[in-house]
């Protein structure tokens, strides 16, 4: 029997999509062209990951729960940071 999705899943997926859109926009700005798109993308993703970890600690969220949390967002941002480092 399938368990229904946690109510937090659509909200977290929207937040991740919005963060990814913002990372792409800020990485493609003219000022970021000096550094390069992928390097700037990696830097911004790393800063975003740190912000997600701080927010998860402040909210005292437990990693690995039933739904998605800020810990999961931080993991996605770390993976995006690694992707940016590989492509830079």
Biopython code that builds the backbone (N, CA, C, O; Angstrom):
import numpy as np
from Bio.PDB.StructureBuilder import StructureBuilder

atoms = [
    (1, "UNK", "N", (0.843, -1.174, 0.000)),
    (1, "UNK", "CA", (0.000, 0.000, 0.000)),
    (1, "UNK", "C", (0.896, 1.247, 0.000)),
    (1, "UNK", "O", (1.821, 1.353, 0.805)),
    (2, "UNK", "N", (0.618, 2.163, -0.887)),
    (2, "UNK", "CA", (1.406, 3.393, -0.986)),
    (2, "UNK", "C", (0.962, 4.398, 0.053)),
    (2, "UNK", "O", (-0.229, 4.596, 0.294)),
    (3, "UNK", "N", (1.965, 5.036, 0.668)),
    (3, "UNK", "CA", (1.656, 6.090, 1.630)),
    (3, "UNK", "C", (1.506, 7.398, 0.870)),
    (3, "UNK", "O", (2.228, 7.632, -0.099)),
    (4, "UNK", "N", (0.595, 8.245, 1.286)),
    (4, "UNK", "CA", (0.443, 9.535, 0.595)),
    (4, "UNK", "C", (1.665, 10.417, 0.830)),
    (4, "UNK", "O", (2.378, 10.274, 1.824)),
    (5, "UNK", "N", (1.885, 11.328, -0.109)),
    (5, "UNK", "CA", (3.003, 12.259, 0.017)),
    (5, "UNK", "C", (2.812, 13.147, 1.234)),
    (5, "UNK", "O", (1.698, 13.534, 1.585)),
    (6, "UNK", "N", (3.922, 13.451, 1.855)),
    (6, "UNK", "CA", (3.892, 14.396, 2.959)),
    (6, "UNK", "C", (3.501, 15.771, 2.408)),
    (6, "UNK", "O", (3.916, 16.112, 1.300)),
    (7, "UNK", "N", (2.729, 16.559, 3.129)),
    (7, "UNK", "CA", (2.329, 17.875, 2.624)),
    (7, "UNK", "C", (3.496, 18.819, 2.369)),
    (7, "UNK", "O", (3.345, 19.796, 1.635)),
    (8, "UNK", "N", (4.659, 18.545, 2.962)),
    (8, "UNK", "CA", (5.801, 19.435, 2.775)),
    (8, "UNK", "C", (6.499, 19.217, 1.432)),
    (8, "UNK", "O", (7.250, 20.086, 0.988)),
    (9, "UNK", "N", (6.271, 18.088, 0.786)),
    (9, "UNK", "CA", (7.004, 17.751, -0.438)),
    (9, "UNK", "C", (6.768, 18.769, -1.555)),
    (9, "UNK", "O", (7.744, 19.267, -2.115)),
    (10, "UNK", "N", (5.522, 19.105, -1.909)),
    (10, "UNK", "CA", (5.348, 20.094, -2.989)),
    (10, "UNK", "C", (5.940, 21.461, -2.643)),
    (10, "UNK", "O", (6.479, 22.142, -3.516)),
    (11, "UNK", "N", (5.844, 21.859, -1.393)),
    (11, "UNK", "CA", (6.386, 23.148, -0.968)),
    (11, "UNK", "C", (7.908, 23.172, -1.105)),
    (11, "UNK", "O", (8.472, 24.143, -1.611)),
    (12, "UNK", "N", (8.565, 22.120, -0.661)),
    (12, "UNK", "CA", (10.030, 22.061, -0.732)),
    (12, "UNK", "C", (10.480, 21.982, -2.189)),
    (12, "UNK", "O", (11.475, 22.608, -2.556)),
    (13, "UNK", "N", (9.779, 21.237, -3.013)),
    (13, "UNK", "CA", (10.139, 21.154, -4.427)),
    (13, "UNK", "C", (10.000, 22.512, -5.114)),
    (13, "UNK", "O", (10.806, 22.857, -5.979)),
    (14, "UNK", "N", (8.988, 23.277, -4.735)),
    (14, "UNK", "CA", (8.841, 24.633, -5.283)),
    (14, "UNK", "C", (9.976, 25.534, -4.818)),
    (14, "UNK", "O", (10.490, 26.338, -5.596)),
    (15, "UNK", "N", (10.373, 25.405, -3.546)),
    (15, "UNK", "CA", (11.488, 26.210, -3.034)),
    (15, "UNK", "C", (12.787, 25.864, -3.751)),
    (15, "UNK", "O", (13.570, 26.755, -4.079)),
    (16, "UNK", "N", (13.020, 24.581, -3.996)),
    (16, "UNK", "CA", (14.235, 24.155, -4.697)),
    (16, "UNK", "C", (14.219, 24.691, -6.127)),
    (16, "UNK", "O", (15.241, 25.166, -6.623)),
    (17, "UNK", "N", (13.073, 24.618, -6.787)),
    (17, "UNK", "CA", (12.966, 25.134, -8.155)),
    (17, "UNK", "C", (13.213, 26.643, -8.185)),
    (17, "UNK", "O", (13.889, 27.144, -9.083)),
    (18, "UNK", "N", (12.673, 27.358, -7.216)),
    (18, "UNK", "CA", (12.891, 28.800, -7.150)),
    (18, "UNK", "C", (14.358, 29.125, -6.887)),
    (18, "UNK", "O", (14.909, 30.045, -7.493)),
    (19, "UNK", "N", (14.994, 28.375, -5.986)),
    (19, "UNK", "CA", (16.418, 28.588, -5.712)),
    (19, "UNK", "C", (17.256, 28.305, -6.956)),
    (19, "UNK", "O", (18.203, 29.035, -7.247)),
    (20, "UNK", "N", (16.911, 27.248, -7.688)),
    (20, "UNK", "CA", (17.645, 26.914, -8.899)),
    (20, "UNK", "C", (17.487, 28.004, -9.951)),
    (20, "UNK", "O", (18.444, 28.341, -10.648)),
    (21, "UNK", "N", (16.299, 28.549, -10.065)),
    (21, "UNK", "CA", (16.065, 29.653, -10.996)),
    (21, "UNK", "C", (16.880, 30.879, -10.595)),
    (21, "UNK", "O", (17.496, 31.523, -11.444)),
    (22, "UNK", "N", (16.886, 31.201, -9.301)),
    (22, "UNK", "CA", (17.656, 32.355, -8.833)),
    (22, "UNK", "C", (19.153, 32.142, -9.027)),
    (22, "UNK", "O", (19.865, 33.076, -9.398)),
    (23, "UNK", "N", (19.638, 30.931, -8.782)),
    (23, "UNK", "CA", (21.052, 30.639, -9.010)),
    (23, "UNK", "C", (21.418, 30.847, -10.478)),
    (23, "UNK", "O", (22.457, 31.425, -10.794)),
    (24, "UNK", "N", (20.556, 30.372, -11.362)),
    (24, "UNK", "CA", (20.833, 30.513, -12.796)),
    (24, "UNK", "C", (20.823, 31.970, -13.226)),
    (24, "UNK", "O", (21.666, 32.394, -14.017)),
    (25, "UNK", "N", (19.872, 32.737, -12.709)),
    (25, "UNK", "CA", (19.783, 34.154, -13.088)),
    (25, "UNK", "C", (20.997, 34.925, -12.580)),
    (25, "UNK", "O", (21.621, 35.668, -13.338)),
    (26, "UNK", "N", (21.336, 34.756, -11.308)),
    (26, "UNK", "CA", (22.465, 35.491, -10.748)),
    (26, "UNK", "C", (23.800, 35.030, -11.335)),
    (26, "UNK", "O", (24.741, 35.819, -11.417)),
    (27, "UNK", "N", (23.890, 33.777, -11.739)),
    (27, "UNK", "CA", (25.135, 33.289, -12.340)),
    (27, "UNK", "C", (25.338, 33.797, -13.758)),
    (27, "UNK", "O", (26.457, 33.788, -14.270)),
    (28, "UNK", "N", (24.267, 34.237, -14.387)),
    (28, "UNK", "CA", (24.393, 34.714, -15.771)),
    (28, "UNK", "C", (24.435, 36.241, -15.872)),
    (28, "UNK", "O", (24.434, 36.780, -16.979)),
    (29, "UNK", "N", (24.471, 36.936, -14.751)),
    (29, "UNK", "CA", (24.571, 38.397, -14.781)),
    (29, "UNK", "C", (25.931, 38.824, -15.339)),
    (29, "UNK", "O", (26.901, 38.070, -15.255)),
    (30, "UNK", "N", (26.002, 40.025, -15.905)),
    (30, "UNK", "CA", (27.271, 40.483, -16.497)),
    (30, "UNK", "C", (28.433, 40.497, -15.507)),
    (30, "UNK", "O", (29.564, 40.194, -15.888)),
    (31, "UNK", "N", (28.179, 40.840, -14.248)),
    (31, "UNK", "CA", (29.246, 40.858, -13.258)),
    (31, "UNK", "C", (29.788, 39.446, -13.018)),
    (31, "UNK", "O", (30.974, 39.266, -12.744)),
    (32, "UNK", "N", (28.915, 38.459, -13.125)),
    (32, "UNK", "CA", (29.330, 37.075, -12.899)),
    (32, "UNK", "C", (30.141, 36.527, -14.068)),
    (32, "UNK", "O", (30.803, 35.498, -13.929)),
    (33, "UNK", "N", (30.099, 37.196, -15.213)),
    (33, "UNK", "CA", (30.843, 36.703, -16.376)),
    (33, "UNK", "C", (32.346, 36.814, -16.180)),
    (33, "UNK", "O", (33.112, 36.113, -16.842)),
    (34, "UNK", "N", (32.771, 37.684, -15.281)),
    (34, "UNK", "CA", (34.197, 37.805, -14.975)),
    (34, "UNK", "C", (34.688, 36.502, -14.339)),
    (34, "UNK", "O", (35.770, 36.010, -14.661)),
    (35, "UNK", "N", (33.895, 35.964, -13.451)),
    (35, "UNK", "CA", (34.250, 34.731, -12.745)),
    (35, "UNK", "C", (33.929, 33.510, -13.606)),
    (35, "UNK", "O", (34.652, 32.515, -13.568)),
    (36, "UNK", "N", (32.872, 33.584, -14.364)),
    (36, "UNK", "CA", (32.410, 32.453, -15.160)),
    (36, "UNK", "C", (31.117, 31.902, -14.587)),
    (36, "UNK", "O", (30.907, 31.897, -13.374)),
    (37, "UNK", "N", (30.251, 31.435, -15.487)),
    (37, "UNK", "CA", (28.927, 30.971, -15.070)),
    (37, "UNK", "C", (29.018, 29.831, -14.067)),
    (37, "UNK", "O", (28.406, 29.901, -13.001)),
    (38, "UNK", "N", (29.775, 28.776, -14.389)),
    (38, "UNK", "CA", (29.772, 27.592, -13.536)),
    (38, "UNK", "C", (30.448, 27.840, -12.193)),
    (38, "UNK", "O", (30.015, 27.308, -11.171)),
    (39, "UNK", "N", (31.502, 28.645, -12.192)),
    (39, "UNK", "CA", (32.169, 28.950, -10.920)),
    (39, "UNK", "C", (31.245, 29.778, -10.026)),
    (39, "UNK", "O", (31.152, 29.532, -8.824)),
    (40, "UNK", "N", (30.566, 30.758, -10.618)),
    (40, "UNK", "CA", (29.624, 31.569, -9.841)),
    (40, "UNK", "C", (28.446, 30.718, -9.370)),
    (40, "UNK", "O", (27.959, 30.887, -8.252)),
    (41, "UNK", "N", (27.992, 29.806, -10.227)),
    (41, "UNK", "CA", (26.913, 28.900, -9.857)),
    (41, "UNK", "C", (27.324, 28.055, -8.651)),
    (41, "UNK", "O", (26.536, 27.861, -7.725)),
    (42, "UNK", "N", (28.554, 27.557, -8.668)),
    (42, "UNK", "CA", (29.039, 26.735, -7.554)),
    (42, "UNK", "C", (29.145, 27.552, -6.270)),
    (42, "UNK", "O", (28.783, 27.073, -5.195)),
    (43, "UNK", "N", (29.637, 28.777, -6.380)),
    (43, "UNK", "CA", (29.764, 29.636, -5.202)),
    (43, "UNK", "C", (28.396, 29.932, -4.602)),
    (43, "UNK", "O", (28.204, 29.823, -3.390)),
    (44, "UNK", "N", (27.450, 30.306, -5.453)),
    (44, "UNK", "CA", (26.109, 30.635, -4.954)),
    (44, "UNK", "C", (25.398, 29.405, -4.396)),
    (44, "UNK", "O", (24.665, 29.513, -3.413)),
    (45, "UNK", "N", (25.602, 28.252, -5.001)),
    (45, "UNK", "CA", (24.994, 27.023, -4.479)),
    (45, "UNK", "C", (25.576, 26.674, -3.109)),
    (45, "UNK", "O", (24.856, 26.211, -2.224)),
    (46, "UNK", "N", (26.888, 26.897, -2.937)),
    (46, "UNK", "CA", (27.512, 26.621, -1.638)),
    (46, "UNK", "C", (26.968, 27.561, -0.563)),
    (46, "UNK", "O", (26.678, 27.132, 0.554)),
    (47, "UNK", "N", (26.833, 28.830, -0.900)),
    (47, "UNK", "CA", (26.274, 29.788, 0.060)),
    (47, "UNK", "C", (24.834, 29.411, 0.396)),
    (47, "UNK", "O", (24.409, 29.498, 1.548)),
    (48, "UNK", "N", (24.100, 28.995, -0.616)),
    (48, "UNK", "CA", (22.724, 28.569, -0.412)),
    (48, "UNK", "C", (22.654, 27.332, 0.477)),
    (48, "UNK", "O", (21.765, 27.229, 1.322)),
    (49, "UNK", "N", (23.581, 26.394, 0.294)),
    (49, "UNK", "CA", (23.607, 25.187, 1.127)),
    (49, "UNK", "C", (23.869, 25.539, 2.588)),
    (49, "UNK", "O", (23.240, 24.983, 3.488)),
    (50, "UNK", "N", (24.796, 26.461, 2.821)),
    (50, "UNK", "CA", (25.081, 26.892, 4.194)),
    (50, "UNK", "C", (23.843, 27.543, 4.806)),
    (50, "UNK", "O", (23.518, 27.309, 5.970)),
    (51, "UNK", "N", (23.159, 28.358, 4.014)),
    (51, "UNK", "CA", (21.924, 28.984, 4.499)),
    (51, "UNK", "C", (20.861, 27.962, 4.848)),
    (51, "UNK", "O", (20.155, 28.119, 5.844)),
    (52, "UNK", "N", (20.736, 26.920, 4.046)),
    (52, "UNK", "CA", (19.758, 25.867, 4.340)),
    (52, "UNK", "C", (20.107, 25.123, 5.627)),
    (52, "UNK", "O", (19.222, 24.788, 6.415)),
    (53, "UNK", "N", (21.404, 24.864, 5.838)),
    (53, "UNK", "CA", (21.826, 24.175, 7.062)),
    (53, "UNK", "C", (21.546, 25.042, 8.283)),
    (53, "UNK", "O", (21.043, 24.551, 9.294)),
    (54, "UNK", "N", (21.868, 26.320, 8.192)),
    (54, "UNK", "CA", (21.612, 27.228, 9.316)),
    (54, "UNK", "C", (20.118, 27.285, 9.616)),
    (54, "UNK", "O", (19.711, 27.245, 10.777)),
    (55, "UNK", "N", (19.312, 27.377, 8.578)),
    (55, "UNK", "CA", (17.865, 27.444, 8.767)),
    (55, "UNK", "C", (17.334, 26.144, 9.385)),
    (55, "UNK", "O", (16.459, 26.176, 10.250)),
    (56, "UNK", "N", (17.863, 25.013, 8.939)),
    (56, "UNK", "CA", (17.440, 23.723, 9.513)),
    (56, "UNK", "C", (17.834, 23.630, 10.980)),
    (56, "UNK", "O", (17.075, 23.105, 11.794)),
    (57, "UNK", "N", (19.022, 24.138, 11.325)),
    (57, "UNK", "CA", (19.438, 24.124, 12.731)),
    (57, "UNK", "C", (18.570, 25.044, 13.581)),
    (57, "UNK", "O", (18.212, 24.706, 14.709)),
    (58, "UNK", "N", (18.234, 26.209, 13.032)),
    (58, "UNK", "CA", (17.385, 27.136, 13.781)),
    (58, "UNK", "C", (15.986, 26.571, 14.005)),
    (58, "UNK", "O", (15.379, 26.788, 15.054)),
    (59, "UNK", "N", (15.485, 25.845, 13.012)),
    (59, "UNK", "CA", (14.145, 25.250, 13.140)),
    (59, "UNK", "C", (14.163, 23.905, 13.852)),
    (59, "UNK", "O", (13.113, 23.323, 14.125)),
    (60, "UNK", "N", (15.377, 23.410, 14.153)),
    (60, "UNK", "CA", (15.565, 22.125, 14.823)),
    (60, "UNK", "C", (14.893, 20.979, 14.078)),
    (60, "UNK", "O", (14.237, 20.122, 14.670)),
    (61, "UNK", "N", (15.074, 20.992, 12.772)),
    (61, "UNK", "CA", (14.522, 19.924, 11.944)),
    (61, "UNK", "C", (15.425, 18.692, 12.047)),
    (61, "UNK", "O", (16.644, 18.805, 12.178)),
    (62, "UNK", "N", (14.810, 17.538, 11.984)),
    (62, "UNK", "CA", (15.565, 16.288, 12.038)),
    (62, "UNK", "C", (15.811, 15.810, 10.606)),
    (62, "UNK", "O", (14.878, 15.710, 9.809)),
    (63, "UNK", "N", (17.078, 15.516, 10.288)),
    (63, "UNK", "CA", (17.352, 15.011, 8.938)),
    (63, "UNK", "C", (16.818, 13.594, 8.766)),
    (63, "UNK", "O", (16.805, 12.804, 9.710)),
    (64, "UNK", "N", (16.381, 13.288, 7.561)),
    (64, "UNK", "CA", (15.924, 11.935, 7.255)),
    (64, "UNK", "C", (14.531, 11.615, 7.746)),
    (64, "UNK", "O", (14.211, 10.445, 7.958)),
    (65, "UNK", "N", (13.701, 12.610, 7.930)),
    (65, "UNK", "CA", (12.331, 12.358, 8.352)),
    (65, "UNK", "C", (11.466, 11.871, 7.208)),
    (65, "UNK", "O", (11.963, 11.554, 6.127)),
    (66, "UNK", "N", (10.185, 11.814, 7.452)),
    (66, "UNK", "CA", (9.245, 11.321, 6.436)),
    (66, "UNK", "C", (9.116, 12.297, 5.272)),
    (66, "UNK", "O", (9.071, 11.882, 4.114)),
    (67, "UNK", "N", (9.056, 13.570, 5.572)),
    (67, "UNK", "CA", (8.913, 14.576, 4.515)),
    (67, "UNK", "C", (10.247, 15.194, 4.164)),
    (67, "UNK", "O", (11.287, 14.806, 4.697)),
    (68, "UNK", "N", (10.209, 16.160, 3.264)),
    (68, "UNK", "CA", (11.413, 16.885, 2.881)),
    (68, "UNK", "C", (11.605, 18.076, 3.813)),
    (68, "UNK", "O", (10.641, 18.734, 4.205)),
    (69, "UNK", "N", (12.855, 18.343, 4.158)),
    (69, "UNK", "CA", (13.171, 19.435, 5.074)),
    (69, "UNK", "C", (14.260, 20.311, 4.457)),
    (69, "UNK", "O", (14.667, 20.113, 3.313)),
    (70, "UNK", "N", (14.715, 21.273, 5.237)),
    (70, "UNK", "CA", (15.813, 22.125, 4.783)),
    (70, "UNK", "C", (17.115, 21.333, 4.659)),
    (70, "UNK", "O", (18.012, 21.733, 3.918)),
    (71, "UNK", "N", (17.226, 20.220, 5.375)),
    (71, "UNK", "CA", (18.398, 19.352, 5.226)),
    (71, "UNK", "C", (18.441, 18.784, 3.807)),
    (71, "UNK", "O", (19.508, 18.690, 3.200)),
    (72, "UNK", "N", (17.293, 18.413, 3.292)),
    (72, "UNK", "CA", (17.237, 17.886, 1.929)),
    (72, "UNK", "C", (17.571, 18.972, 0.911)),
    (72, "UNK", "O", (18.238, 18.713, -0.090)),
    (73, "UNK", "N", (17.104, 20.177, 1.175)),
    (73, "UNK", "CA", (17.452, 21.302, 0.299)),
    (73, "UNK", "C", (18.953, 21.548, 0.320)),
    (73, "UNK", "O", (19.553, 21.820, -0.719)),
    (74, "UNK", "N", (19.562, 21.454, 1.497)),
    (74, "UNK", "CA", (21.011, 21.647, 1.599)),
    (74, "UNK", "C", (21.752, 20.577, 0.809)),
    (74, "UNK", "O", (22.760, 20.866, 0.164)),
    (75, "UNK", "N", (21.264, 19.359, 0.857)),
    (75, "UNK", "CA", (21.889, 18.280, 0.097)),
    (75, "UNK", "C", (21.805, 18.547, -1.402)),
    (75, "UNK", "O", (22.775, 18.328, -2.127)),
    (76, "UNK", "N", (20.661, 19.013, -1.867)),
    (76, "UNK", "CA", (20.508, 19.344, -3.286)),
    (76, "UNK", "C", (21.462, 20.472, -3.668)),
    (76, "UNK", "O", (22.081, 20.428, -4.731)),
    (77, "UNK", "N", (21.584, 21.476, -2.810)),
    (77, "UNK", "CA", (22.484, 22.592, -3.108)),
    (77, "UNK", "C", (23.948, 22.144, -3.119)),
    (77, "UNK", "O", (24.733, 22.635, -3.930)),
    (78, "UNK", "N", (24.322, 21.228, -2.238)),
    (78, "UNK", "CA", (25.690, 20.705, -2.247)),
    (78, "UNK", "C", (25.950, 19.933, -3.536)),
    (78, "UNK", "O", (27.024, 20.054, -4.126)),
    (79, "UNK", "N", (24.980, 19.147, -3.975)),
    (79, "UNK", "CA", (25.139, 18.421, -5.229)),
    (79, "UNK", "C", (25.249, 19.379, -6.413)),
    (79, "UNK", "O", (26.036, 19.148, -7.331)),
    (80, "UNK", "N", (24.465, 20.447, -6.392)),
    (80, "UNK", "CA", (24.575, 21.465, -7.457)),
    (80, "UNK", "C", (25.918, 22.185, -7.396)),
    (80, "UNK", "O", (26.481, 22.535, -8.433)),
    (81, "UNK", "N", (26.426, 22.405, -6.208)),
    (81, "UNK", "CA", (27.745, 23.015, -6.045)),
    (81, "UNK", "C", (28.819, 22.108, -6.652)),
    (81, "UNK", "O", (29.705, 22.584, -7.362)),
    (82, "UNK", "N", (28.740, 20.825, -6.377)),
    (82, "UNK", "CA", (29.692, 19.885, -6.951)),
    (82, "UNK", "C", (29.592, 19.851, -8.471)),
    (82, "UNK", "O", (30.606, 19.761, -9.163)),
    (83, "UNK", "N", (28.370, 19.923, -8.986)),
    (83, "UNK", "CA", (28.176, 19.965, -10.431)),
    (83, "UNK", "C", (28.827, 21.200, -11.018)),
    (83, "UNK", "O", (29.470, 21.126, -12.065)),
    (84, "UNK", "N", (28.667, 22.342, -10.350)),
    (84, "UNK", "CA", (29.288, 23.569, -10.807)),
    (84, "UNK", "C", (30.803, 23.503, -10.747)),
    (84, "UNK", "O", (31.482, 24.032, -11.627)),
    (85, "UNK", "N", (31.350, 22.845, -9.699)),
    (85, "UNK", "CA", (32.805, 22.713, -9.592)),
    (85, "UNK", "C", (33.358, 21.815, -10.691)),
    (85, "UNK", "O", (34.434, 22.077, -11.227)),
    (86, "UNK", "N", (32.641, 20.782, -11.019)),
    (86, "UNK", "CA", (33.096, 19.862, -12.080)),
    (86, "UNK", "C", (33.105, 20.578, -13.435)),
    (86, "UNK", "O", (34.024, 20.389, -14.232)),
    (87, "UNK", "N", (32.089, 21.391, -13.692)),
    (87, "UNK", "CA", (31.981, 22.072, -14.985)),
    (87, "UNK", "C", (32.838, 23.324, -15.084)),
    (87, "UNK", "O", (33.077, 23.820, -16.185)),
    (88, "UNK", "N", (33.306, 23.846, -13.949)),
    (88, "UNK", "CA", (34.083, 25.099, -13.975)),
    (88, "UNK", "C", (35.461, 24.909, -14.565)),
    (88, "UNK", "O", (36.232, 25.865, -14.655)),
]
sb = StructureBuilder()
sb.init_structure("model")
sb.init_model(0)
sb.init_chain("A")
sb.init_seg("    ")
for serial, (resi, resn, name, xyz) in enumerate(atoms, 1):
    if name == "N":
        sb.init_residue(resn, " ", resi, " ")
    sb.init_atom(name, np.array(xyz, "f"), 0.0, 1.0, " ", f" {name:<3s}", serial, name[0])
structure = sb.get_structure()
